[in-house]
Amino acid sequence: MAKAKTKTGNPFLDADMGNIMDFGKFAEQFKFPGVDAQALVESQQRNVEAITKINQIAFEGIQAIMQRQSEILRETMDETAKVVQSFSKTDKPEDVWAKQADLLKDSYEHGLSNLRELTELSTKTNTQAADLLTHRVTDGLNELKGAFKPVNGAAGKAVQ
């Protein structure tokens, strides 16, 4: 049984929300003097597109970081196996200490290098997403400003 549509007198409450994804049709329901509803809807569509792109950038950045972390783990495991083998071939204790000191130094330097690389990947992703967001917010505010026009020659007066 279909419900009867009530009219409240409020355009937001009386709006047909059945197909909100049809932004053009949705915007036609809200015609206010001095407001370009279609421009507002188009601006919101660009906002959704920007958010989608930002999410894509973030996802690809996370994928790149995870892939590099996997490669680092694989390299570390290979290096560890080689080190264990080299220790078994050493007879003198002083040689073991020297190898351990070299290993510690190399591990530290390699770890710092990996940390820098992962930080750069993360920074690059964050910068790309932040730049896109900054541009979209600026453009969106300009679009919002342009969607409101004075009514009946009321330039400089607030629209009520």
Residue frames relative to the residue before (quaternion, step in Angstrom):
aa qw qx qy qz dx dy dz
M 1.0000 0.0000 0.0000 0.0000 0.00 0.00 0.00
A 0.3459 -0.7583 0.5203 0.1861 3.58 -0.69 1.09
K 0.4239 -0.6962 0.5224 0.2503 3.54 -1.04 0.82
A 0.4587 -0.6550 0.5218 0.2972 3.54 -1.05 0.71
K 0.4279 -0.7005 0.5139 0.2492 3.55 -1.01 0.84
T 0.2305 -0.7801 0.5668 0.1309 3.58 -0.70 1.06
K 0.2801 -0.7374 0.5893 0.1747 3.53 -1.14 0.60
T 0.1776 -0.8150 0.5475 0.0665 3.53 -0.55 1.16
G 0.4914 -0.6329 0.4522 0.3919 3.52 1.19 -0.47
N 0.6336 0.4852 -0.3220 0.5093 3.57 1.27 -0.17
P 0.4053 -0.7483 0.4593 0.2544 3.61 -0.49 1.11
F 0.6354 0.5263 -0.3430 0.4489 3.60 1.09 -0.54
L 0.6951 0.4564 -0.2783 0.4807 3.57 1.01 -0.78
D 0.6997 0.4604 -0.2649 0.4777 3.59 1.12 -0.66
A 0.4560 0.7064 -0.4431 0.3109 3.59 1.24 -0.13
D 0.4165 -0.6698 0.5559 0.2625 3.54 -1.13 0.74
M 0.1234 -0.8289 0.5449 0.0292 3.55 -0.29 1.27
G 0.3307 0.7891 -0.4659 0.2255 3.57 1.30 0.16
N 0.8068 0.0807 -0.0291 0.5845 3.58 0.92 -0.82
I 0.0543 -0.8518 0.5209 -0.0094 3.52 0.55 1.23
M 0.6006 0.5800 -0.3648 0.4120 3.61 1.15 -0.47
D 0.5991 0.4835 -0.3748 0.5165 3.60 1.25 -0.20
F 0.2039 -0.8519 0.4721 0.0989 3.52 0.37 1.33
G 0.6303 0.5453 -0.3425 0.4337 3.58 0.99 -0.76
K 0.6728 0.4820 -0.2828 0.4848 3.55 0.90 -0.93
F 0.6278 0.5421 -0.3164 0.4604 3.54 1.04 -0.84
A 0.6732 0.5109 -0.2938 0.4465 3.60 0.93 -0.93
E 0.6060 0.5817 -0.3536 0.4116 3.59 1.07 -0.71
Q 0.6172 0.5699 -0.3410 0.4219 3.59 1.16 -0.56
F 0.7503 0.3497 -0.1783 0.5320 3.57 1.19 -0.49
K 0.1413 0.7861 -0.5822 0.1523 3.55 0.20 1.28
F 0.0390 0.7845 -0.6131 0.0847 3.52 -0.49 1.27
P 0.5557 -0.6046 0.4372 0.3669 3.58 -1.01 0.70
G 0.8339 0.2182 -0.1721 0.4769 3.53 -0.96 0.90
V 0.6725 0.4492 -0.2976 0.5073 3.59 1.26 0.04
D 0.2424 -0.7485 0.6032 0.1309 3.53 -0.81 1.06
A 0.2346 -0.8208 0.5082 0.1140 3.55 0.11 1.35
Q 0.6293 0.5404 -0.3418 0.4417 3.58 0.99 -0.78
A 0.6399 0.5153 -0.3259 0.4677 3.60 1.01 -0.80
L 0.6412 0.5192 -0.3226 0.4639 3.59 1.03 -0.76
V 0.6490 0.5103 -0.3114 0.4705 3.56 0.99 -0.85
E 0.6579 0.5021 -0.3114 0.4670 3.59 0.93 -0.87
S 0.6190 0.5346 -0.3360 0.4670 3.57 1.06 -0.73
Q 0.6606 0.4976 -0.3030 0.4735 3.58 0.98 -0.85
Q 0.6045 0.5380 -0.3557 0.4675 3.59 1.08 -0.65
R 0.6542 0.4916 -0.3140 0.4814 3.59 0.99 -0.79
N 0.5998 0.5485 -0.3553 0.4617 3.60 1.12 -0.62
V 0.6537 0.5018 -0.3056 0.4770 3.57 0.95 -0.90
E 0.6424 0.5153 -0.3213 0.4675 3.60 0.97 -0.82
A 0.6549 0.5074 -0.3131 0.4644 3.59 0.98 -0.82
I 0.6472 0.5080 -0.3207 0.4693 3.58 0.95 -0.83
T 0.6233 0.5320 -0.3305 0.4682 3.58 1.03 -0.79
K 0.6711 0.4917 -0.2926 0.4714 3.59 0.92 -0.92
I 0.6343 0.5212 -0.3280 0.4673 3.60 0.99 -0.81
N 0.6512 0.5040 -0.3139 0.4727 3.59 0.96 -0.83
Q 0.6325 0.5237 -0.3289 0.4664 3.58 1.03 -0.77
I 0.6402 0.5155 -0.3193 0.4716 3.60 0.95 -0.88
A 0.6656 0.5018 -0.3039 0.4613 3.59 0.90 -0.93
F 0.6594 0.5108 -0.3080 0.4576 3.58 0.92 -0.91
E 0.6737 0.4845 -0.2991 0.4711 3.58 0.90 -0.90
G 0.6293 0.5325 -0.3296 0.4602 3.58 1.07 -0.71
I 0.6509 0.5023 -0.3076 0.4789 3.56 0.97 -0.87
Q 0.6280 0.5317 -0.3330 0.4605 3.58 0.99 -0.81
A 0.6674 0.5036 -0.3053 0.4557 3.59 0.89 -0.93
I 0.6531 0.5076 -0.3104 0.4684 3.57 0.97 -0.84
M 0.6688 0.4959 -0.3032 0.4636 3.59 0.91 -0.90
Q 0.6383 0.5187 -0.3304 0.4630 3.57 1.00 -0.80
R 0.6749 0.4829 -0.3037 0.4681 3.58 0.91 -0.88
Q 0.6223 0.5294 -0.3446 0.4623 3.60 1.02 -0.72
S 0.6319 0.5214 -0.3282 0.4702 3.60 1.03 -0.75
E 0.6467 0.5093 -0.3161 0.4717 3.57 0.99 -0.84
I 0.6371 0.5221 -0.3227 0.4662 3.60 0.98 -0.84
L 0.6471 0.5147 -0.3182 0.4637 3.59 0.94 -0.85
R 0.6534 0.5115 -0.3069 0.4661 3.57 0.94 -0.91
E 0.6555 0.5021 -0.3073 0.4730 3.60 0.95 -0.88
T 0.6493 0.5241 -0.3129 0.4537 3.59 0.97 -0.85
M 0.6491 0.5076 -0.3180 0.4688 3.57 0.96 -0.83
D 0.6481 0.5115 -0.3190 0.4653 3.61 0.96 -0.83
E 0.6698 0.4940 -0.2965 0.4685 3.58 0.94 -0.91
T 0.6319 0.5350 -0.3314 0.4524 3.58 1.01 -0.78
A 0.6440 0.5172 -0.3233 0.4618 3.58 0.96 -0.83
K 0.6526 0.5095 -0.3142 0.4645 3.59 0.97 -0.81
V 0.6495 0.5201 -0.3150 0.4566 3.59 0.98 -0.85
V 0.6409 0.5244 -0.3255 0.4564 3.57 0.93 -0.87
Q 0.6496 0.5073 -0.3111 0.4732 3.58 1.00 -0.83
S 0.6740 0.5017 -0.3126 0.4431 3.60 0.90 -0.85
F 0.6280 0.5333 -0.3443 0.4502 3.61 1.08 -0.63
S 0.6490 0.5268 -0.3292 0.4391 3.55 1.03 -0.69
K 0.6732 0.4863 -0.2906 0.4753 3.61 1.21 -0.39
T 0.5999 0.5722 -0.3552 0.4319 3.60 1.27 -0.12
D 0.2791 -0.7892 0.5309 0.1322 3.56 -0.85 1.05
K 0.7581 0.4027 -0.2108 0.4677 3.57 0.82 -0.96
P 0.5330 -0.6480 0.4405 0.3193 3.62 -0.94 0.86
E 0.6445 0.5253 -0.3406 0.4390 3.62 0.98 -0.77
D 0.6128 0.5309 -0.3502 0.4691 3.60 1.16 -0.59
V 0.6218 0.5364 -0.3363 0.4610 3.58 1.06 -0.78
W 0.6574 0.5038 -0.3098 0.4670 3.60 0.94 -0.90
A 0.6532 0.5074 -0.3198 0.4622 3.58 0.93 -0.81
K 0.6577 0.4963 -0.3107 0.4740 3.58 0.96 -0.83
Q 0.6441 0.5191 -0.3290 0.4555 3.57 1.00 -0.78
A 0.6436 0.5136 -0.3235 0.4662 3.60 0.98 -0.79
D 0.6546 0.4983 -0.3075 0.4782 3.59 0.97 -0.86
L 0.6418 0.5287 -0.3131 0.4588 3.55 0.99 -0.87
L 0.6527 0.5152 -0.3108 0.4604 3.58 0.91 -0.91
K 0.6579 0.5054 -0.3031 0.4690 3.58 0.93 -0.91
D 0.6847 0.4839 -0.2872 0.4632 3.58 0.84 -0.98
S 0.6452 0.5251 -0.3190 0.4541 3.58 0.98 -0.84
Y 0.6474 0.5216 -0.3130 0.4592 3.55 0.96 -0.88
E 0.6845 0.4822 -0.2835 0.4675 3.59 0.85 -0.97
H 0.6576 0.5021 -0.3052 0.4716 3.56 0.99 -0.84
G 0.6359 0.5312 -0.3182 0.4608 3.59 1.02 -0.79
L 0.6498 0.5032 -0.3107 0.4775 3.59 0.99 -0.82
S 0.6357 0.5268 -0.3219 0.4633 3.56 1.00 -0.82
N 0.6622 0.4943 -0.3005 0.4763 3.59 0.94 -0.87
L 0.6341 0.5320 -0.3235 0.4584 3.57 1.00 -0.83
R 0.6466 0.5108 -0.3155 0.4705 3.59 0.94 -0.85
E 0.6583 0.5174 -0.3082 0.4517 3.56 0.91 -0.92
L 0.6816 0.4729 -0.2921 0.4758 3.60 0.88 -0.90
T 0.6253 0.5299 -0.3307 0.4678 3.58 1.06 -0.72
E 0.6489 0.5124 -0.3133 0.4672 3.58 0.99 -0.82
L 0.6301 0.5224 -0.3313 0.4694 3.60 1.00 -0.78
S 0.6728 0.4952 -0.2858 0.4695 3.56 0.92 -0.93
T 0.6579 0.5115 -0.3034 0.4621 3.58 0.94 -0.89
K 0.6325 0.5321 -0.3294 0.4565 3.57 0.98 -0.84
T 0.6628 0.5013 -0.2985 0.4694 3.59 0.90 -0.93
N 0.6757 0.4950 -0.2947 0.4600 3.58 0.85 -0.97
T 0.6500 0.5186 -0.3161 0.4567 3.59 0.98 -0.82
Q 0.6481 0.5115 -0.3219 0.4635 3.59 0.93 -0.86
A 0.6792 0.4841 -0.2929 0.4675 3.59 0.88 -0.92
A 0.6685 0.4987 -0.3036 0.4607 3.60 0.92 -0.87
D 0.6342 0.5244 -0.3314 0.4615 3.61 1.00 -0.77
L 0.6584 0.5003 -0.3081 0.4703 3.57 0.92 -0.89
L 0.6554 0.5073 -0.3053 0.4689 3.57 0.95 -0.88
T 0.6495 0.5261 -0.3159 0.4489 3.60 0.91 -0.88
H 0.6702 0.4880 -0.2979 0.4732 3.57 0.92 -0.91
R 0.6693 0.5030 -0.3126 0.4487 3.59 0.94 -0.85
V 0.6354 0.5163 -0.3349 0.4664 3.60 0.99 -0.79
T 0.6543 0.5072 -0.3102 0.4674 3.60 0.92 -0.88
D 0.6757 0.4765 -0.2926 0.4803 3.58 0.87 -0.95
G 0.6506 0.5344 -0.3149 0.4381 3.58 0.96 -0.87
L 0.6576 0.4950 -0.3139 0.4734 3.59 0.97 -0.79
N 0.6351 0.5082 -0.3258 0.4820 3.59 1.04 -0.73
E 0.6459 0.5083 -0.3172 0.4731 3.60 1.01 -0.79
L 0.6305 0.5300 -0.3274 0.4630 3.58 1.00 -0.81
K 0.6467 0.5196 -0.3093 0.4648 3.55 0.93 -0.91
G 0.6993 0.4822 -0.2637 0.4571 3.58 0.98 -0.88
A 0.6225 0.5665 -0.3406 0.4189 3.60 1.18 -0.41
F 0.6968 0.4084 -0.2644 0.5270 3.58 1.25 -0.31
K 0.0328 -0.8048 0.5911 -0.0427 3.53 -0.70 1.16
P 0.5853 -0.5782 0.4207 0.3823 3.60 -1.09 0.59
V 0.3128 -0.7449 0.5657 0.1652 3.57 -1.11 0.76
N 0.8682 0.0155 -0.0305 0.4950 3.57 -1.04 0.90
G 0.7123 -0.4788 0.2643 0.4399 3.56 0.80 0.99
A 0.4280 0.7153 -0.4549 0.3136 3.57 1.15 0.46
A 0.1014 0.8212 -0.5527 0.0995 3.55 0.92 0.88
G 0.8082 0.2358 -0.2032 0.4999 3.52 -0.91 0.95
K 0.6613 0.4557 -0.3175 0.5042 3.63 1.24 -0.17
A 0.5279 -0.6268 0.4714 0.3259 3.54 -1.11 0.65
V 0.3958 -0.6833 0.5592 0.2523 3.57 -1.06 0.78
Q 0.1384 -0.8103 0.5664 0.0591 3.59 -0.77 1.03
